[in-house]
Amino acid sequence: MSSTASSPLVLRGRSGRSVRLRNGELLLESRRELRRIPVAAIERVEVCGRGGRRLAVVLTGSGDGAAETYLLASRSSVAVARFVAVLNEALPVRDADELRTPGSLGVTAERRERPWWSRVREVRPGTAVAVAFCVVLAVLLIAGAWAGALCWIFVPMLTGAGVSLAGLGWKPAREGWVLVTRGITVDGYRKNSGSVDGGDPDALYVYLFSDADGVPRGYRGSNGGRDEEEITYDPRDPGVCQLRRRTVAQLLVGALVLLVLALPLLAAGAALGLLTFVDLLGS
């Protein structure tokens, strides 16, 4: 392994985190710090998480304890797989009996000074919403808009429930739509049986299949039972897959949650909010 191993790839994660390979070091960046991990301190890198969207960097260990691991969750499984392939090529070749030194000893961290406006942007949305709710409620009580205050109390309940249900229905509806409109269907073969057939309520069905390019893939979910199933996957993101006979049902369930539950709650919250400000302006 060359000590100057570099790659132009940048793997972007959530919350402003990123990782890149520069001059023999893996640079793990966040808003608060820059962590430098020498390639020689890395034992292996893995793809993990649902849909293969998480990068795991496992450092070398001393053999008497668990090795330190760094994780980065990305939105693209393709980007994670490509970055892992590049990083694997840069890792040194070690003998099985080679003495390992703890990789954490070579890791350095640099704190980053942040301007005041970046701290304001990091205020949690829930905190900002709670402060705004209290401020509006106080204004309503001071102005004597009692009906508006009563309406305002129910606004976060309705909108909060609507937002939660919208998030619950959006993912299956979006993935169901993608699979129905552009999905590719292939044959899948069941891998596990004992844990599911044994009545384990937390067990998932596992089906193995190959995509159109011949790359081995897998489906894990609560749906299944047959030894062979047709699996429909998204060619742009093969981690999004479902049993073909369940794709339309998934789309319908997600759409019903959005249309029957989420949207009425959001509309009711918006209506009460409007009535609140009408009462405030008329008081």
C-alpha positions, 0 to 999 in steps of 0.5 A, spaced: 500 500 500 502 506 498 502 511 503 500 517 498 493 513 496 488 518 494 481 518 491 477 523 488 471 520 491 467 523 496 462 519 500 456 524 503 453 522 509 447 525 514 448 531 518 453 534 514 458 528 515 463 526 509 469 521 508 474 521 503 481 518 502 487 523 501 494 522 501 494 515 505 489 517 510 481 517 511 478 523 512 472 523 516 469 530 517 463 533 520 461 540 522 465 539 529 471 536 527 476 533 522 478 526 524 484 523 520 485 515 520 491 512 517 490 507 512 495 502 515 490 503 521 484 500 518 483 492 518 477 492 514 471 496 511 464 493 510 457 495 507 452 494 512 445 497 514 438 496 511 439 497 503 447 497 504 447 504 505 452 504 511 459 504 511 463 501 517 470 502 518 473 497 523 480 499 525 486 494 527 485 491 534 490 488 539 487 482 540 484 483 547 478 487 546 473 489 540 476 494 535 474 501 534 469 502 528 467 508 525 460 508 521 457 513 516 450 512 513 449 515 506 443 515 502 446 512 496 448 504 496 451 505 490 456 510 492 457 506 499 459 500 495 464 504 490 467 507 496 468 501 499 471 498 493 476 503 492 478 503 500 479 496 499 484 497 494 488 501 498 488 497 504 495 493 506 496 486 505 497 483 512 499 476 514 494 472 518 500 471 524 502 479 523 502 482 530 496 488 530 497 494 534 491 498 536 489 502 530 486 508 534 493 510 536 494 513 530 487 516 529 488 524 530 482 529 531 482 536 530 476 541 533 473 546 528 471 553 530 464 554 528 461 561 527 455 563 531 450 562 525 452 555 524 450 554 532 443 557 530 442 552 524 444 546 529 438 548 533 433 542 533 427 543 529 423 540 535 426 545 540 424 551 535 417 549 534 416 548 542 419 555 543 415 558 537 408 555 540 409 558 547 411 565 544 404 564 540 400 562 545 403 567 550 401 573 545 394 570 544 393 570 552 396 577 553 391 579 547 385 576 550 384 571 544 381 566 548 378 562 542 384 563 538 388 560 544 384 554 545 384 552 537 392 553 538 393 548 543 390 543 538 394 545 532 401 541 534 397 535 536 394 535 529 399 537 525 404 533 529 400 526 528 399 528 521 407 529 520 408 523 523 403 519 519 406 522 512 413 520 514 410 513 515 406 513 509 411 516 504 416 511 504 412 505 502 408 509 497 414 512 494 418 505 494 411 502 491 411 507 486 418 506 484 417 498 483 411 499 480 413 504 474 420 502 473 422 496 477 425 489 474 422 483 476 427 476 477 426 470 480 428 469 488 430 463 492 429 463 499 435 462 504 432 461 511 427 457 514 428 455 521 427 461 525 421 463 521 418 457 521 419 456 528 415 462 530 420 467 531 416 473 531 422 478 529 425 473 524 425 476 517 424 472 510 431 472 506 431 471 499 437 471 494 436 473 487 441 476 482 439 483 478 440 484 471 447 485 471 448 478 475 450 482 481 448 477 487 442 481 491 438 479 497 431 481 500 429 481 507 422 482 509 416 480 513 413 477 507 414 471 504 413 463 505 414 460 498 421 457 496 421 461 490 418 468 489 419 473 484 422 479 486 422 486 484 427 491 485 429 498 483 435 498 478 437 505 480 437 503 487 437 495 488 436 495 495 429 497 494 426 491 493 419 487 494 416 481 493 412 482 486 405 480 488 406 485 494 408 491 490 401 494 488 399 493 496 405 496 498 403 502 494 396 502 496 397 502 503 402 508 503 397 512 499 391 510 503 395 512 510 397 519 506 390 520 503 386 518 509 390 519 515 395 524 514 392 529 509 386 530 513 390 531 520 394 536 516 388 540 513 385 540 520 391 543 523 392 548 518 385 550 519 385 551 526 391 555 525 388 560 521 382 560 525 387 562 531 390 568 527 383 570 525 381 571 532 388 574 534 387 580 529 379 581 531 381 581 538 
